Amino acid sequence: MNGGCKKIKLNDQVEVIAGKDKGRVGKVLKVFRDSDKVMVEKINMIKRHTKPSMANQQGGIIEKEGRLHISNLMLICPKCTKTVRIGKKTLDDGVKVRVCKKCGETVDAKA
């Protein structure tokens, strides 16, 4: 378990490589590090039957994003716009960054 979540972070652009939504692209909304799962925008939509409550006055059937395992996703490099594997690299100032294996550019926005 705990290891794959370091490769994909919040707001990353990812493509689904396995399952019913294979080939679809979306942005990571939430990362669940304990179970190596993520929630991706408009991917793996599930229906929830909810009772009326204070938060949801109407109740009924609500559609929302479900969780996907990290192994079913691949990161899209912002530079070369392809699905890529990720490497780690330490810069001269000691900061660790994620690196695209295809083009060699850093994937992290701040670097």
Order of alpha helices (4+ residues) and beta strands (2+ residues): beta-beta-beta-beta-beta-beta-beta-beta-beta-beta
